[in-house]
Amino acid sequence: MTSEPEKYADRIYRSGSALVAGVVLLGLVGWLAGDALLRGDGRTPVTAASTLLFVAPLVIAFTLRPAVFASDERLRVRNPFRTITAPWSAVETIHAGYSTELVAGGVKYQLWAIPVSLRARSKANRRRENAEAGRAPRTFLGLGGPIGGAADVDAARPAPGDMAVAELRELAERHGRDEAARGASSSRGENGDAGENGDAGENGADEGNGRGEVVVRWSYEILAPLALGGVALLVLWLTS
């Protein structure tokens, strides 16, 4: 009797600065819109409600919504207006240049949740160069930085975005090998049972092909209020 492989919680990658900015912006927009709704006269309350309906989804889409979820079976990328779900077998590569990108099923997708900071990358490269040259890292007061093992660990630490990409790339390679091994094992089992269970073998093959497909879904929960607010603002502008 074989035991089921242990499953772990999803790894979640998000931008902390984007979350903070989103909360601050939503608070500011809500305060301004609420004040206009309560104290405004004439068309002001309607305009404020329409503006809130248009701006709030945009703020949520670009700050609070972006996230990357890495599970044992698949990679799920939640971008501002789309959600991309790709099984590990369909993930071809993940790389970071001026932006972080996923290539799956022959299509390139941007990972909004993992921004690339050229400044952080430059600092990481400078730390590594100092360590290789034997120079002690300096702090903003001109004093020496960490020494010994702490300095080695600090010098080897890449930029946060590059670190996340390296982790995702490692997960993709590991899960890709595991799924390839499971697929080969399933193929051998289906071939052995083909004489007795032909229909079951065909269904299993169809399910295997389905698991390798990339699924893209539009985030209508963002697009619907955004479109409604935009139409309302357009009508208000045309009738003003």
C-alpha positions in Angstrom: 0.0 0.0 0.0 1.5 3.3 -1.1 0.9 6.4 0.9 -0.2 9.7 -0.7 2.6 12.3 -1.1 2.5 15.0 1.5 1.1 18.3 0.2 2.2 21.7 1.4 0.5 25.0 1.5 0.8 27.3 -1.6 3.8 29.6 -1.7 2.5 33.1 -2.2 4.5 35.9 -3.7 3.3 39.5 -3.4 4.7 43.0 -3.4 4.6 44.5 0.1 5.0 48.0 -1.1 2.1 47.6 -3.5 -0.1 46.3 -0.7 0.7 49.3 1.5 0.2 51.8 -1.4 -3.2 50.1 -2.2 -4.5 50.4 1.3 -3.4 54.1 1.5 -4.9 55.0 -1.9 -8.2 53.2 -1.1 -8.4 55.0 2.2 -7.8 58.4 0.5 -10.3 57.7 -2.3 -12.9 56.5 0.1 -12.5 59.5 2.3 -12.8 62.0 -0.6 -15.7 60.2 -2.2 -17.5 59.8 1.2 -17.1 63.5 1.9 -18.5 64.4 -1.5 -21.4 61.9 -1.1 -22.4 63.3 2.3 -21.8 67.0 1.8 -22.0 67.5 -1.9 -25.1 69.0 -3.7 -26.5 68.8 -7.2 -24.6 66.3 -9.3 -21.7 66.1 -7.0 -22.8 62.9 -5.1 -23.5 61.1 -8.4 -20.2 62.1 -9.8 -18.4 61.0 -6.6 -20.1 57.6 -6.7 -19.3 57.1 -10.3 -15.6 58.1 -9.8 -15.4 55.8 -6.8 -16.8 53.0 -8.9 -14.2 53.6 -11.5 -11.1 54.4 -9.4 -11.5 51.7 -6.7 -11.3 48.7 -9.0 -8.2 50.2 -10.7 -6.5 50.7 -7.4 -7.4 47.1 -6.3 -6.3 45.7 -9.7 -2.8 47.2 -9.7 -2.0 47.0 -6.0 -4.0 44.5 -3.9 -4.9 41.9 -6.6 -1.5 40.9 -8.1 -0.2 37.7 -6.6 1.6 34.4 -7.6 0.5 31.1 -6.0 2.8 28.1 -6.4 1.3 24.8 -5.4 2.4 21.2 -5.9 0.3 20.9 -9.0 0.3 24.3 -10.7 1.4 27.9 -10.9 -1.4 30.5 -10.6 -0.6 34.0 -11.6 -3.1 36.7 -10.6 -2.5 39.8 -12.7 -4.6 43.0 -12.7 -7.2 41.9 -15.2 -6.4 38.2 -15.8 -5.6 35.0 -13.9 -3.3 32.5 -15.6 -3.3 29.0 -14.3 -0.5 26.8 -15.7 0.4 23.2 -14.6 4.1 22.8 -14.0 4.4 20.6 -17.0 3.4 23.6 -19.2 5.8 26.0 -17.6 8.7 26.5 -20.0 10.7 29.2 -18.2 10.5 32.1 -15.7 13.0 34.9 -16.0 13.5 38.5 -14.9 14.9 41.2 -17.1 13.3 44.6 -16.8 10.1 42.8 -15.8 9.4 39.3 -14.5 7.9 37.0 -17.1 6.5 33.5 -17.3 6.6 31.5 -20.5 4.0 28.7 -20.5 2.4 26.9 -23.5 4.4 29.0 -25.9 2.9 32.3 -24.6 4.6 35.0 -22.5 2.9 36.4 -19.4 4.1 39.2 -17.1 4.1 38.6 -13.3 2.9 41.8 -11.9 3.2 40.6 -8.3 7.0 40.3 -8.6 8.4 43.6 -9.7 12.0 44.0 -10.8 14.0 46.7 -8.9 17.1 47.6 -10.9 18.3 49.5 -7.8 18.0 46.5 -5.6 19.7 44.3 -8.2 22.6 46.9 -8.5 23.0 46.8 -4.7 23.1 43.0 -4.7 25.7 43.0 -7.5 27.8 45.6 -5.6 27.7 43.5 -2.4 28.9 40.4 -4.3 31.7 42.3 -6.1 32.9 43.7 -2.7 32.9 40.2 -1.2 34.8 38.8 -4.2 37.4 41.6 -4.0 37.7 41.1 -0.2 36.4 44.6 0.6 34.4 45.0 3.7 30.8 46.3 3.1 30.2 49.9 4.3 27.1 51.3 6.0 25.7 54.8 5.6 27.8 56.0 8.5 31.0 54.8 6.9 31.4 52.0 9.4 32.2 48.4 8.5 29.4 46.1 7.9 28.9 42.5 8.8 32.0 40.3 9.2 32.7 36.7 8.7 29.9 34.3 7.9 27.3 37.1 8.1 29.1 39.1 5.4 29.2 36.0 3.2 25.5 35.4 3.6 24.7 39.0 2.9 26.9 39.1 -0.2 25.3 36.0 -1.6 21.8 37.3 -1.2 20.3 38.4 -4.5 17.7 41.1 -5.0 14.2 40.2 -3.7 12.7 39.9 -7.2 15.5 37.8 -8.5 15.3 35.6 -5.4 11.6 35.0 -6.0 12.3 34.2 -9.7 15.0 31.7 -8.7 12.7 30.0 -6.3 9.9 29.7 -8.9 12.3 28.4 -11.5 13.6 25.8 -9.1 10.0 24.7 -8.3 9.2 24.6 -12.1 12.2 22.3 -12.8 11.5 20.0 -9.8 7.8 19.7 -10.4 8.4 19.3 -14.1 10.6 16.4 -13.5 8.1 14.8 -11.1 5.2 15.2 -13.5 7.3 13.7 -16.3 8.1 10.7 -14.2 4.5 10.3 -13.2 3.4 10.6 -16.8 5.8 7.9 -17.9 4.6 5.7 -15.1 0.9 6.3 -16.0 1.7 5.6 -19.7 3.2 2.2 -18.9 0.3 1.3 -16.7 -2.3 2.3 -19.3 -0.4 0.3 -22.0 -0.4 -2.7 -19.7 -4.2 -2.4 -19.1 -5.1 -1.4 -22.6 -6.6 -4.9 -23.5 -8.9 -4.9 -20.5 -9.8 -1.2 -20.1 -9.5 0.5 -23.4 -12.1 3.2 -22.7 -10.6 4.0 -19.3 -7.2 4.4 -21.0 -8.6 6.9 -23.5 -10.2 8.9 -20.7 -7.0 8.9 -18.7 -5.1 10.2 -21.8 -7.7 12.9 -22.3 -7.4 13.9 -18.6 -3.6 13.9 -18.9 -3.7 16.3 -21.9 -6.1 18.6 -20.0 -3.7 18.8 -17.1 -1.1 20.3 -19.5 -3.2 23.2 -20.7 -2.8 26.8 -19.6 -6.0 28.4 -18.6 -6.5 32.2 -18.8 -9.5 33.8 -17.1 -10.5 37.4 -17.3 -11.2 39.0 -13.8 -14.8 40.2 -14.4 -15.1 41.1 -10.8 -12.7 44.0 -11.6 -13.7 44.7 -15.2 -17.5 44.9 -14.5 -17.5 47.7 -11.9 -14.7 49.5 -13.8 -16.8 49.5 -17.0 -19.9 50.6 -15.1 -18.1 53.5 -13.5 -16.5 54.5 -16.8 -19.9 54.5 -18.5 -21.4 56.5 -15.7 -18.7 59.1 -15.9 -19.0 59.3 -19.7 -22.8 59.9 -19.4 -22.3 62.6 -16.8 -19.7 64.3 -19.0 -21.9 64.2 -22.1 -25.0 65.5 -20.2 -23.1 68.3 -18.3 
